[in-house]
Structure formats: structure tokens, C-alpha cells
């Protein structure tokens, strides 16, 4: 199972609720009014620094807790994924079970909810897309590509084999804020599954590692799904 954990960083800090920080801020401001202005400014800077550190730590703890939950659900159902990615929004995850030919998807509405898990058979995957800031950048459907270099053991290869095996559109080095992998399955009751690979309120510079990781990971997962879709198509056509 392949799960990437985020370094806990300031692990000794306690997770503090936002309303508590607001109360501390109000008390701090009142206190600073009765202090020398220089000390008041210094006090405010210290408060701001502690707020930023605690916010970052809270996000890291939230990430670790999400990964533990996902692993626990998979273990409970005796599922061993060869590949596993937890969405950066901590609301979704996708896994690849090659042994039983299933894609495992997990999703929830908020971080306070439990995950709902669904197992999608390879044969039921009909479309995979990468959506960049609301616009489809790459799309593969069951009828869009037939044959080619992707078929024939690529799933057993490495990242280079998967990414290099197709002439997919290359991402231009431009700023973006959201990058989503969307999977469509042959299920009228629950057909669409989305996994966030980048989810920011503002733009992310293309030279940052976060940007590069989002592009590489999303392309890698799209290629694996593309392999599955192409195999489905060839099986349907009687070529395999």
C-alpha cells in the first residue's frame, strides 16, 4: 500500500479551535491597548506567528487523521491497494486493487463525516478526466482511444512507463489553483467520483514543488485509468 504521510512538523502544539483563537486575539488586543505601543505591536506579531504555526499544524494533523481513517476502512474490508492517493482536500481518496481488478473510491462531505467507500470494477470505468480550474484539460473515454502503446503490461511498470506511453496533452507552465481527477463509472445511482490533487484559494506558482507534485500525480493516475479504459474497449471489441 502506498501512502505518503506529511511530516508532522510542530507536533507538540495542541489543535486549537478557531473560536478559541478569536477569543485570545480579542484579549490580546485589549491587553495591548494598556501597554506601550511598541510592546503592543510586538505582542500582535507574536500572536500572528503563533496563529500561522498552529494553523499549519492543524492542517497536518487533519491530513494524518484522514490517512489513518482511509487505511482503517481498507483494512476493515480486507482491501490491499497497490496504489493509493488521498485527496489534498481530505474529502476523497482513490486506490487501485490490481489483484481483484477494482478501483476503490472513498468520499465524504466534510472532515467531520465518515468516509463512504465504493469498489468500482475495472470493466465499469467508462471515463477519466483531468480538470484544471473548472476546464477539462485531458479526457479519456471508452470510445475515444482504442489500442496503442498503453496496452500490454503498462500497469506493472513505473511512473515513466505510464506517463511516457501516451502522447497526452502536456500542461503549460501557468498558474493554477485547482486540479481534479474525475472518474465516471457505469452506475446510474453514483456515476461521478472526484479526487482533488490541488485545491487552493489562490494561484500556485508553476515552479513550486506543490504544483509539480499535483501535475505529476494527477497525470500518473489518469494514465493508469486510461490503461484500464483502453483494455475495456479492446475486450469489448473482441481484440483481447
C-alpha positions in Angstrom: 0.0 0.0 0.0 1.4 3.4 -1.0 0.5 6.2 1.3 2.6 9.4 1.6 2.5 10.9 5.1 3.1 14.6 5.8 5.7 15.4 8.3 4.0 16.5 11.5 6.4 19.4 12.0 5.3 21.2 15.1 3.8 18.1 16.6 3.8 19.3 20.2 1.3 22.1 19.5 -2.3 21.4 20.5 -5.1 21.7 18.0 -7.0 24.8 18.9 -10.4 25.6 17.6 -10.8 28.9 15.6 -13.2 30.5 18.1 -10.6 30.0 20.8 -8.0 31.8 18.8 -10.5 34.6 18.2 -11.1 35.0 21.9 -7.3 35.0 22.5 -7.0 37.7 19.8 -9.6 39.9 21.5 -8.0 39.6 24.9 -4.6 40.3 23.3 -5.8 43.5 21.6 -7.5 44.7 24.8 -4.3 44.0 26.8 -2.1 45.7 24.2 -4.2 48.9 24.5 -2.9 49.4 28.0 0.7 48.7 27.0 3.3 50.8 25.3 2.6 50.9 21.6 5.9 49.2 20.7 5.1 46.3 23.0 1.6 46.1 21.6 2.9 45.8 18.1 5.4 43.1 19.2 2.7 41.2 21.0 0.5 41.3 17.9 3.3 39.9 15.7 3.9 37.1 18.2 0.2 36.3 18.2 0.1 36.2 14.4 3.2 33.9 14.2 1.7 31.5 16.7 -1.6 31.6 14.8 0.1 30.7 11.5 2.1 27.9 13.1 -0.9 26.4 14.8 -3.0 26.6 11.6 -0.3 24.8 9.7 0.0 22.2 12.4 -3.8 21.7 12.5 -3.8 21.0 8.7 -1.0 18.5 9.1 -2.9 16.7 11.9 -6.0 16.7 9.8 -4.1 15.2 7.0 -2.6 12.4 9.2 -6.0 11.7 10.7 -7.6 11.4 7.2 -4.9 8.9 6.1 -5.4 6.8 9.2 -9.2 6.7 8.6 -8.7 5.7 5.0 -6.2 2.9 6.0 -8.6 1.7 8.7 -11.5 1.4 6.3 -9.5 -0.5 3.7 -8.2 -2.8 6.5 -11.7 -3.4 7.8 -12.8 -4.6 4.3 -9.6 -6.6 3.8 -8.6 -4.5 0.8 -5.0 -4.1 -0.1 -4.3 -1.4 -2.7 -1.3 -1.4 -4.9 -1.6 2.3 -5.3 -3.4 4.8 -3.0 -3.8 8.6 -3.1 -5.7 10.7 -0.5 -7.1 13.9 -2.0 -5.5 17.1 -0.8 -8.8 18.3 0.5 -9.0 15.3 2.8 -12.5 14.6 1.5 -11.7 11.9 -1.1 -9.3 9.0 -1.9 -8.6 6.6 -4.7 -7.0 3.2 -4.6 -6.0 0.6 -7.2 -6.5 -3.1 -6.4 -4.9 -4.9 -9.4 -5.4 -8.4 -7.9 -9.2 -8.1 -7.9 -9.4 -5.6 -10.8 -11.1 -2.8 -8.8 -10.7 0.9 -8.3 -11.5 1.9 -4.7 -13.0 5.3 -4.2 -13.8 7.0 -0.8 -15.5 10.3 -0.3 -17.2 12.4 2.3 -18.9 15.8 2.5 -16.8 17.3 5.3 -13.9 16.4 7.5 -16.4 15.7 10.3 -18.1 13.0 8.4 -17.1 9.4 7.9 -16.0 8.1 4.5 -18.2 6.2 2.2 -16.3 3.5 0.2 -17.2 2.2 -3.2 -15.5 -0.5 -5.2 -15.6 0.1 -9.0 -14.8 -2.9 -11.2 -12.3 -2.1 -14.0 -14.9 -3.1 -16.6 -17.3 -0.4 -15.3 -14.9 2.5 -15.7 -16.0 4.5 -18.8 -14.3 7.9 -18.5 -11.4 9.7 -16.8 -10.7 13.4 -16.9 -8.2 15.9 -15.5 -10.0 19.2 -14.8 -7.9 22.3 -14.3 -9.6 25.3 -12.7 -13.0 24.0 -13.9 -11.9 23.3 -17.5 -11.3 19.8 -18.8 -7.6 19.5 -19.8 -7.4 15.8 -20.6 -10.2 13.4 -21.2 -10.3 9.7 -22.0 -13.5 7.7 -22.5 -14.2 4.2 -23.5 -14.7 5.0 -27.2 -12.1 7.8 -27.5 -8.9 5.7 -27.8 -8.5 2.1 -29.0 -5.3 0.2 -28.9 -1.9 1.8 -28.8 1.2 1.6 -26.7 -0.7 1.8 -23.4 -2.0 -1.8 -23.6 0.2 -4.7 -22.6 1.5 -4.7 -19.1 1.9 -1.0 -18.5 0.1 -1.2 -15.2 3.0 -3.3 -13.9 5.6 -0.6 -15.0 6.8 2.5 -13.3 5.8 6.1 -13.5 7.9 6.8 -16.6 6.3 3.9 -18.5 2.8 5.2 -17.7 3.4 8.9 -18.4 5.7 8.2 -21.4 3.4 5.7 -23.0 0.9 8.2 -24.3 1.0 11.4 -26.3 -1.2 13.2 -23.8 -1.5 16.9 -23.7 1.3 18.5 -21.7 0.4 21.1 -19.1 1.7 24.6 -19.9 3.7 26.2 -17.0 0.9 28.5 -16.0 -0.6 29.3 -12.6 -3.5 27.2 -11.4 -5.4 26.8 -8.1 -7.4 23.6 -8.5 -6.6 20.3 -10.2 -9.1 17.4 -10.1 -9.2 13.9 -11.4 -12.7 12.9 -12.3 -13.7 9.2 -12.8 -17.0 8.2 -14.3 -18.3 4.7 -13.7 -21.2 2.7 -15.2 -23.5 3.3 -12.3 -26.6 5.5 -12.7 -27.0 6.0 -8.9 -23.5 7.2 -8.3 -21.5 7.7 -11.5 -19.0 10.5 -10.8 -16.1 10.4 -8.4 -13.7 13.4 -8.0 -10.3 13.5 -6.3 -8.5 16.7 -5.6 -4.8 16.9 -6.5 -4.6 20.7 -5.9 -7.1 22.8 -4.0 -6.1 26.3 -3.3 -8.0 29.6 -2.8 -5.3 31.4 -4.8 -2.9 30.7 -7.7 0.0 28.4 -7.2 3.3 29.2 -9.0 4.3 26.5 -11.5 7.9 26.5 -10.1 6.7 25.3 -6.7 7.1 21.7 -5.7 3.4 21.6 -4.7 2.5 22.4 -8.3 4.8 19.9 -9.8 3.6 17.1 -7.5 0.0 17.9 -8.3 0.7 17.7 -12.1 2.8 14.5 -11.9 0.4 12.6 -9.5 -2.8 13.6 -11.4 -1.2 12.6 -14.8 0.0 9.3 -13.3 -3.4 8.4 -12.1 -5.1 9.4 -15.3 -2.7 7.2 -17.3 -3.4 4.2 -15.1 -7.2 4.8 -15.6 -6.5 5.3 -19.3 -4.9 1.9 -19.5 -7.9 0.3 -17.9 -10.3 2.1 -20.2 -8.4 1.0 -23.3 -8.3 -2.6 -22.1 -12.1 -2.4 -21.6 -12.5 -1.1 -25.1 -10.3 -3.8 -26.7 -12.1 -6.5 -24.7 -15.4 -5.2 -25.8 -14.2 -5.2 -29.5 -13.0 -8.8 -29.0 -9.3 -8.0 -29.6 -8.1 -9.4 -26.2 
